[in-house]
Amino acid sequence: MLPIRLDLDVSTQPDVTVVTLAGELDMTTCPYVTQATDTLALKGQTLALDLSALTHMDSSGLNMLLTLRNRARDEHGVLHLLGVPRQALRVLDLTGTRSLFTLRPRLTP
């Protein structure tokens, strides 16, 4: 069995939940992100995914982000992508999906 190549941290504040991802977002790691985000209430909330420490994202990662975006919209919530790295931006650009997401700079501690 291969080790998981993704660290995930969830921080909940009154108006926003931040999920910080570090490592690779791919077919192997997406189920862990889905499992963690499925438990979060999105109704009227902002969910921010901090991707600034992401080293790789493939089409599985993009599909997971699109699914999460649709879920947030369906539950009257908002999804923001924070600090999206160059490689992930390239995936969004190549697939024509960048405009579907709200991109923000990385949160500063």
N, CA, C and O of each residue as an XYZ file, in Angstrom:
436
protein
N       0.832     -1.171      0.000
C       0.000      0.000      0.000
C       0.884      1.244      0.000
O       1.862      1.327      0.743
N       0.523      2.208     -0.846
C       1.282      3.449     -0.929
C       0.877      4.395      0.189
O      -0.292      4.427      0.574
N       1.822      5.168      0.719
C       1.459      6.141      1.748
C       0.630      7.270      1.124
O       0.796      7.603     -0.049
N      -0.252      7.843      1.918
C      -1.055      8.970      1.457
C      -0.132     10.169      1.296
O       0.661     10.484      2.183
N      -0.247     10.821      0.169
C       0.619     11.945     -0.154
C      -0.116     13.270     -0.012
O       0.064     14.182     -0.819
N      -0.948     13.367      1.029
C      -1.715     14.583      1.239
C      -1.936     14.786      2.733
O      -2.350     13.870      3.443
N      -1.656     15.996      3.196
C      -1.997     16.384      4.563
C      -3.227     17.272      4.487
O      -3.357     18.102      3.588
N      -4.121     17.085      5.437
C      -5.381     17.806      5.436
C      -5.638     18.343      6.839
O      -5.497     17.621      7.826
N      -6.018     19.619      6.918
C      -6.333     20.232      8.204
C      -7.614     21.041      8.047
O      -7.768     21.774      7.070
N      -8.523     20.916      8.990
C      -9.783     21.656      8.962
C      -9.805     22.631     10.123
O      -9.582     22.250     11.272
N     -10.078     23.901      9.813
C     -10.176     24.955     10.820
C     -11.532     25.634     10.656
O     -11.837     26.185      9.599
N     -12.335     25.588     11.706
C     -13.672     26.170     11.631
C     -13.727     27.462     12.426
O     -13.344     27.516     13.595
N     -14.214     28.502     11.759
C     -14.450     29.792     12.376
C     -15.931     30.104     12.194
O     -16.605     29.405     11.437
N     -16.461     31.126     12.860
C     -17.902     31.383     12.766
C     -18.427     31.581     11.341
O     -19.527     31.125     11.031
N     -17.675     32.241     10.481
C     -18.191     32.562      9.149
C     -17.524     31.799      8.010
O     -17.954     31.900      6.861
N     -16.482     31.043      8.317
C     -15.766     30.318      7.263
C     -15.104     29.065      7.841
O     -14.609     29.064      8.968
N     -15.112     28.016      7.046
C     -14.352     26.820      7.369
C     -13.225     26.725      6.360
O     -13.468     26.766      5.154
N     -12.004     26.600      6.835
C     -10.841     26.509      5.957
C     -10.306     25.087      6.004
O      -9.983     24.563      7.070
N     -10.220     24.478      4.841
C      -9.605     23.164      4.700
C      -8.281     23.375      3.992
O      -8.250     23.796      2.836
N      -7.187     23.086      4.681
C      -5.851     23.277      4.125
C      -5.341     21.939      3.611
O      -5.328     20.942      4.334
N      -4.925     21.933      2.359
C      -4.398     20.728      1.723
C      -2.932     20.941      1.391
O      -2.554     21.993      0.874
N      -2.112     19.954      1.684
C      -0.682     20.023      1.355
C      -0.273     18.681      0.766
O      -0.464     17.634      1.386
N       0.289     18.721     -0.430
C       0.720     17.491     -1.093
C       0.042     17.329     -2.438
O      -0.133     18.297     -3.179
N      -0.338     16.104     -2.748
C      -0.892     15.781     -4.056
C      -2.395     15.541     -3.972
O      -2.874     14.822     -3.096
N      -3.128     16.153     -4.894
C      -4.572     15.964     -4.982
C      -4.845     15.153     -6.241
O      -4.870     15.684     -7.352
N      -5.051     13.843     -6.040
C      -5.213     12.941     -7.182
C      -6.206     11.834     -6.843
O      -6.885     11.901     -5.819
N      -6.290     10.842     -7.678
C      -7.246      9.757     -7.519
C      -7.092      9.060     -6.159
O      -8.081      8.608     -5.581
N      -5.887      8.975     -5.660
C      -5.622      8.299     -4.395
C      -6.038      9.141     -3.192
O      -6.525      8.601     -2.198
N      -5.851     10.445     -3.271
C      -6.070     11.305     -2.110
C      -7.434     11.993     -2.086
O      -7.888     12.406     -1.018
N      -8.092     12.125     -3.222
C      -9.394     12.806     -3.268
C     -10.426     12.201     -2.319
O     -11.174     12.955     -1.697
N     -10.502     10.878     -2.178
C     -11.498     10.327     -1.257
C     -11.337     10.831      0.190
O     -12.330     10.953      0.907
N     -10.118     11.119      0.618
C      -9.890     11.633      1.964
C     -10.436     13.054      2.103
O     -10.996     13.415      3.139
N     -10.269     13.844      1.062
C     -10.804     15.208      1.084
C     -12.325     15.156      1.072
O     -12.980     15.877      1.823
N     -12.884     14.307      0.222
C     -14.345     14.165      0.159
C     -14.900     13.716      1.502
O     -15.909     14.245      1.968
N     -14.248     12.751      2.119
C     -14.697     12.252      3.421
C     -14.693     13.380      4.456
O     -15.625     13.492      5.252
N     -13.663     14.204      4.446
C     -13.562     15.299      5.416
C     -14.585     16.400      5.133
O     -15.155     16.960      6.069
N     -14.822     16.715      3.877
C     -15.737     17.811      3.549
C     -17.196     17.381      3.582
O     -18.075     18.224      3.766
N     -17.475     16.104      3.410
C     -18.866     15.628      3.458
C     -19.506     15.874      4.822
O     -20.727     15.996      4.922
N     -18.699     15.947      5.860
C     -19.239     16.145      7.211
C     -19.472     17.614      7.541
O     -20.061     17.927      8.576
N     -19.018     18.521      6.673
C     -19.141     19.949      6.944
C     -20.487     20.478      6.458
O     -20.928     20.170      5.351
N     -21.128     21.278      7.303
C     -22.363     21.950      6.899
C     -21.988     23.143      6.028
O     -21.189     23.987      6.435
N     -22.558     23.212      4.844
C     -22.233     24.299      3.926
C     -23.356     25.330      3.790
O     -23.150     26.393      3.204
N     -24.520     25.030      4.317
C     -25.674     25.911      4.141
C     -25.358     27.321      4.647
O     -25.142     27.539      5.840
N     -25.336     28.261      3.718
C     -25.080     29.646      4.049
C     -23.671     29.926      4.539
O     -23.405     31.022      5.032
N     -22.768     28.974      4.418
C     -21.399     29.119      4.913
C     -20.411     29.274      3.762
O     -20.710     28.946      2.614
N     -19.244     29.776      4.094
C     -18.142     29.822      3.146
C     -17.182     28.691      3.485
O     -16.737     28.550      4.624
N     -16.876     27.899      2.481
C     -15.852     26.861      2.602
C     -14.672     27.325      1.766
O     -14.807     27.561      0.566
N     -13.523     27.454      2.399
C     -12.319     27.893      1.712
C     -11.317     26.745      1.700
O     -10.947     26.218      2.749
N     -10.886     26.368      0.512
C      -9.843     25.349      0.385
C      -8.524     26.063      0.150
O      -8.337     26.709     -0.881
N      -7.609     25.948      1.104
C      -6.281     26.538      0.958
C      -5.412     25.525      0.214
O      -5.023     24.496      0.765
N      -5.120     25.833     -1.029
C      -4.355     24.932     -1.891
C      -2.908     25.389     -2.057
O      -2.184     24.848     -2.892
N      -2.484     26.367     -1.281
C      -1.163     26.964     -1.491
C      -0.013     25.976     -1.323
O       1.064     26.197     -1.878
N      -0.209     24.895     -0.575
C       0.853     23.899     -0.384
C       0.624     22.655     -1.244
O       1.242     21.615     -1.018
N      -0.253     22.768     -2.214
C      -0.502     21.649     -3.121
C       0.664     21.530     -4.091
O       1.081     22.525     -4.684
N       1.191     20.327     -4.257
C       2.319     20.123     -5.163
C       1.888     19.563     -6.513
O       2.625     19.656     -7.494
N       0.681     18.977     -6.559
C       0.195     18.401     -7.815
C      -1.320     18.235     -7.732
O      -1.862     17.868     -6.689
N      -1.994     18.514     -8.850
C      -3.418     18.238     -8.959
C      -3.680     17.675    -10.346
O      -3.225     18.232    -11.345
N      -4.424     16.559    -10.405
C      -4.773     15.981    -11.697
C      -6.273     16.120    -11.941
O      -6.955     16.848    -11.220
N      -6.784     15.430    -12.947
C      -8.196     15.541    -13.306
C      -9.114     15.032    -12.196
O     -10.248     15.497    -12.077
N      -8.650     14.096    -11.394
C      -9.448     13.626    -10.256
C      -9.634     14.746     -9.243
O     -10.717     14.917     -8.682
N      -8.578     15.500     -9.016
C      -8.659     16.651     -8.117
C      -9.612     17.698     -8.652
O     -10.402     18.267     -7.899
N      -9.542     17.956     -9.952
C     -10.453     18.913    -10.573
C     -11.898     18.445    -10.427
O     -12.775     19.237    -10.083
N     -12.147     17.178    -10.682
C     -13.497     16.642    -10.560
C     -14.015     16.779     -9.127
O     -15.180     17.114     -8.915
N     -13.153     16.520     -8.152
C     -13.547     16.667     -6.758
C     -13.892     18.116     -6.438
O     -14.870     18.379     -5.739
N     -13.090     19.067     -6.949
C     -13.363     20.479     -6.723
C     -14.690     20.891     -7.362
O     -15.458     21.644     -6.763
N     -14.960     20.405     -8.563
C     -16.221     20.730     -9.230
C     -17.414     20.160     -8.457
O     -18.443     20.822     -8.322
N     -17.276     18.949     -7.959
C     -18.344     18.329     -7.171
C     -18.588     19.122     -5.897
O     -19.737     19.355     -5.521
N     -17.516     19.536     -5.230
C     -17.638     20.325     -4.006
C     -18.255     21.691     -4.297
O     -19.057     22.191     -3.509
N     -17.887     22.288     -5.411
C     -18.473     23.565     -5.824
C     -19.976     23.418     -6.011
O     -20.749     24.249     -5.535
N     -20.389     22.366     -6.699
C     -21.808     22.147     -6.948
C     -22.563     21.896     -5.639
O     -23.679     22.381     -5.455
N     -21.950     21.145     -4.747
C     -22.584     20.890     -3.446
C     -22.756     22.191     -2.672
O     -23.821     22.440     -2.108
N     -21.721     23.018     -2.641
C     -21.811     24.301     -1.938
C     -22.929     25.148     -2.539
O     -23.726     25.734     -1.807
N     -22.990     25.215     -3.846
C     -24.042     25.996     -4.519
C     -25.425     25.448     -4.168
O     -26.333     26.215     -3.849
N     -25.589     24.124     -4.225
C     -26.881     23.493     -3.928
C     -27.330     23.737     -2.489
O     -28.527     23.798     -2.208
N     -26.365     23.875     -1.583
C     -26.675     24.108     -0.173
C     -26.618     25.598      0.190
O     -26.599     25.948      1.370
N     -26.590     26.472     -0.824
C     -26.560     27.931     -0.634
C     -25.332     28.378      0.144
O     -25.380     29.331      0.922
N     -24.242     27.678     -0.081
C     -22.962     28.057      0.491
C     -22.062     28.604     -0.603
O     -22.481     28.767     -1.749
N     -20.831     28.883     -0.235
C     -19.856     29.451     -1.159
C     -18.548     28.672     -1.026
O     -18.139     28.326      0.082
N     -17.899     28.399     -2.146
C     -16.587     27.755     -2.146
C     -15.554     28.736     -2.684
O     -15.722     29.295     -3.768
N     -14.497     28.937     -1.929
C     -13.365     29.750     -2.365
C     -12.132     28.860     -2.432
O     -11.930     28.002     -1.572
N     -11.317     29.066     -3.444
C     -10.019     28.398     -3.550
C      -8.949     29.427     -3.219
O      -8.874     30.481     -3.851
N      -8.130     29.121     -2.238
C      -7.107     30.062     -1.764
C      -5.723     29.636     -2.218
O      -5.371     28.457     -2.167
N      -4.932     30.628     -2.669
C      -3.527     30.382     -2.977
C      -3.293     29.273     -3.980
O      -2.387     28.459     -3.803
N      -4.095     29.228     -5.029
C      -3.992     28.134     -6.003
C      -2.622     28.186     -6.691
O      -2.274     29.199     -7.299
N      -1.845     27.100     -6.599
C      -0.515     27.091     -7.202
C      -0.577     27.032     -8.730
O      -1.603     26.686     -9.315
N       0.516     27.368     -9.339
C       0.617     27.469    -10.800
C       0.176     26.199    -11.523
O      -0.547     26.278    -12.516
N       0.595     25.043    -11.046
C       0.249     23.784    -11.728
C      -1.258     23.546    -11.691
O      -1.841     23.115    -12.686
N      -1.884     23.820    -10.565
C      -3.336     23.646    -10.466
C      -4.068     24.686    -11.316
O      -5.096     24.379    -11.920
N      -3.549     25.905    -11.366
C      -4.138     26.922    -12.244
C      -4.077     26.476    -13.704
O      -5.003     26.716    -14.480
N      -2.997     25.839    -14.056
C      -2.852     25.333    -15.434
C      -3.936     24.293    -15.736
O      -4.505     24.297    -16.828
N      -4.224     23.412    -14.792
C      -5.295     22.428    -14.976
C      -6.630     23.146    -15.171
O      -7.408     22.796    -16.059
N      -6.887     24.153    -14.333
C      -8.138     24.915    -14.466
C      -8.207     25.622    -15.815
O      -9.261     25.647    -16.450
N      -7.092     26.195    -16.252
C      -7.071     26.906    -17.533
C      -7.237     25.965    -18.723
O      -7.997     26.252    -19.648
N      -6.526     24.845    -18.695
C      -6.600     23.895    -19.811
C      -7.998     23.306    -19.980
O      -8.397     22.944    -21.087
N      -8.733     23.213    -18.880
C     -10.070     22.628    -18.923
C     -11.167     23.695    -19.027
O     -12.349     23.365    -19.119
N     -10.777     24.956    -19.013
C     -11.755     26.037    -19.122
C     -12.636     26.178    -17.891
O     -13.760     26.671    -17.987
N     -12.142     25.754    -16.744
C     -12.967     25.781    -15.536
C     -12.560     26.857    -14.526
O     -13.198     26.991    -13.482
N     -11.522     27.614    -14.820
C     -11.065     28.629    -13.857
C     -12.186     29.583    -13.479
O     -12.327     29.944    -12.310
N     -12.975     29.990    -14.445
C     -14.032     30.977    -14.188
C     -15.164     30.430    -13.314
O     -15.989     31.205    -12.830
N     -15.216     29.134    -13.107
C     -16.260     28.540    -12.276
C     -15.969     28.677    -10.782
O     -16.844     28.448     -9.947
N     -14.741     29.051    -10.459
C     -14.311     29.114     -9.065
C     -14.005     30.545     -8.654
O     -13.625     31.377     -9.477
N     -14.176     30.815     -7.374
C     -13.746     32.076     -6.785
C     -12.346     31.851     -6.236
O     -12.152     31.080     -5.297
N     -11.376     32.531     -6.831
C      -9.975     32.375     -6.432
C      -9.585     33.552     -5.548
O      -9.885     34.706     -5.857
N      -8.921     33.247     -4.457
C      -8.467     34.259     -3.504
C      -7.012     33.984     -3.166
O      -6.532     32.860     -3.314
N      -6.303     35.035     -2.703
C      -4.933     34.796     -2.238
C      -4.947     33.944     -0.973
O      -5.973     33.796     -0.310
N      -3.815     33.407     -0.669
C      -3.657     32.582      0.538
C      -3.899     33.431      1.780
O      -3.511     34.598      1.835
N      -4.540     32.833      2.768
C      -4.735     33.524      4.048
C      -3.395     33.669      4.743
O      -2.560     32.766      4.694
N      -3.195     34.783      5.377
C      -1.963     34.960      6.149
C      -2.276     34.685      7.612
O      -3.325     35.088      8.114
N      -1.372     34.004      8.290
C      -1.611     33.650      9.698
C      -1.683     34.856     10.597
O      -1.879     34.715     11.805
